[in-house]
Amino acid sequence: MSAARRARSRTALLATSGAAIAALLLSACGSGGTSGGGGDTNFVAGADGIDTVEKGERTAAPDLSGKTIDGKQLDVADYKGKVVVLNVWGSWCGPCRAEAKNLETVYQDTKDQGVQFVGINTRDTSTGPAIAFEKEFGVTYPSLYDPTGRLMLRFEKGTLNPQAIPSTLVIDRDGKIAARTLQPLSEEKVREILDPVLAEK
């Protein structure tokens, strides 16, 4: 192989690798298997990475029910009347590990104010790693077990659907999706996404 051909081949390989890395970074740990955002969306994308919808324009959260990672039955609709913070995570996901304690801290601070946190554990092939994750990070709120991502596919395209792992959504007291972020959250960011919805009357 000539030197010029080797250089072209190396350049092509670097370009391909760069595109793959960029795609992974854009989707944090991985895509949720859903697409959205294109076309007529009713949400406002914030410069801080938090997308929001005005109260009168929100869509209802889909059916989010099933078994939790510890084998109990859970239906997010049962929390209607509370503000629900919904976090999509996997035990294998580095950013999920980074934000876990922040989510738990805010949950402990707000659970007496009518706030319920719920996780959706996805892409873990068994519940063992998920249970170990919750134990390691002291997570006390329940998580639905969704290894194949079927719950994430229930969100309508073009709405505030979870598109990456981690994703965090806030569901208002009427069971409608008020806000979403597709990034790992500091404690301050958890409060930033939650507080405006909690303040609504």
C-alpha positions, 0 to 999 in steps of 0.5 A: 500500500502506498504512503498516500493511500495509507494516509487516506485510509487513516484519515477515513478511519479517524473521521469514522471514529470521531463520528461514532464518539460524537454520537455516543457523547450526544446520547450520553450512555445510549439512545432510548430507542425513541426519536422526537423533537422534529416537526411540530413540538409543543416544548421550549428547549432551554439553553440550560438543557431543560425542555419545558411545556406550558401548563395548558399545552402538556400531554399526558404521560403514557401508561408507565406500569409494571414490575419494579426491580424488587418484584412489586407492582407499580403504576405511575398513574397512582401518583396523580396529585403528586409531582413525579420525577421520572429518571431513566437509568441503567446500572452500567451507565457512568453518568447514571452513577454520577447523578444517583446520590443527587436524585436521592438527596432531592427526593428525601428533601421533597417527598413530604411536599407531594413529590414522588421519584420513580426510576425506570431501570433499562438495559440491565439483563437481570435485576441483580445489578440494578438492586446492587446499584440502588444499594450502593448509592442509597436509592430508596425510591422505586424503579420499574424494571424495563430491560428492553426499553418498552416503557420508553417507546410508549412516549409519543414522538415529538413530545418530551420523551426520554431519548437517552440514558440518563433522561429525567422527566417531571410529570405534573400533578395532573399526570402531564409531562412538564419538563425533561432533560437528557443529561446527568444532573447535579443536585442543583439541576434536579431542583432547577427542573423540579421547583417550577412544577412544584410551585404550580397551583 
